[in-house]
Amino acid sequence: MLDKNYNPYEESEIYKTWLEKGYFEASPTPNKKPYTIMIPPPNITDRLHIGHALNNTIQDIFIRYHRMGGYDAL
């Protein structure tokens, strides 16, 4: 069951594991074609809205799709 409120400290062990396994490190592979997404600058109004979540979700989908297709993408 999930807690009513989000507690980022509950993720510390998971994040530690990701760091130890190098999930955030890029190591280019010469025989793979690279794939990159240019992230747009933040909204100047300084307010988050559903468009931000949609944009990040779409970027994540494209990166994952291309990684599964053999591209070198982080």
C-alpha positions as CSV (number, residue, x, y, z in Angstrom):
1,M,0.0,0.0,0.0
2,L,1.3,3.5,-0.9
3,D,1.6,6.2,1.7
4,K,-0.8,9.2,1.4
5,N,2.2,11.6,1.0
6,Y,5.3,11.1,-1.1
7,N,8.5,10.6,0.9
8,P,11.6,10.9,-1.3
9,Y,13.8,9.4,1.4
10,E,12.1,6.0,0.8
11,E,13.8,5.9,-2.6
12,S,17.3,6.4,-1.2
13,E,18.2,2.7,-1.4
14,I,16.9,2.4,-4.9
15,Y,18.8,5.5,-6.0
16,K,22.0,4.3,-4.4
17,T,21.7,1.0,-6.3
18,W,21.2,2.9,-9.6
19,L,24.3,5.0,-8.9
20,E,26.4,1.9,-8.0
21,K,25.3,0.1,-11.2
22,G,26.1,3.1,-13.3
23,Y,22.7,3.7,-14.8
24,F,23.3,7.4,-15.1
25,E,26.6,7.1,-16.9
26,A,27.1,7.3,-20.6
27,S,29.6,5.0,-22.3
28,P,29.5,5.5,-26.0
29,T,29.6,2.4,-28.2
30,P,31.3,3.0,-31.5
31,N,29.3,0.3,-33.4
32,K,25.9,1.8,-32.4
33,K,24.2,4.8,-33.9
34,P,23.6,7.5,-31.4
35,Y,20.1,8.9,-30.6
36,T,19.7,12.2,-28.7
37,I,16.7,14.4,-27.7
38,M,17.2,18.1,-27.2
39,I,15.4,19.1,-24.1
40,P,13.7,22.4,-24.4
41,P,14.5,25.2,-21.9
42,P,12.2,25.5,-18.8
43,N,9.0,27.5,-18.9
44,I,9.6,31.2,-18.3
45,T,6.5,31.4,-16.2
46,D,8.0,29.2,-13.6
47,R,4.8,27.2,-13.2
48,L,4.6,23.5,-13.7
49,H,1.6,22.1,-15.6
50,I,0.4,18.9,-17.3
51,G,2.3,19.9,-20.4
52,H,5.6,19.4,-18.6
53,A,4.7,15.9,-17.6
54,L,3.5,15.1,-21.1
55,N,6.6,16.4,-22.7
56,N,8.9,14.4,-20.3
57,T,6.8,11.3,-20.9
58,I,7.1,11.6,-24.6
59,Q,10.8,12.1,-24.4
60,D,11.2,9.0,-22.2
61,I,9.1,6.9,-24.6
62,F,11.2,7.9,-27.6
63,I,14.5,7.3,-25.8
64,R,13.4,3.8,-24.6
65,Y,12.0,2.9,-28.0
66,H,15.3,3.8,-29.7
67,R,17.4,2.0,-27.0
68,M,15.3,-1.2,-27.7
69,G,16.0,-0.7,-31.4
70,G,19.8,-0.8,-30.8
71,Y,20.6,2.9,-30.7
72,D,23.1,4.2,-28.2
73,A,20.9,6.4,-26.0
74,L,21.0,7.4,-22.3
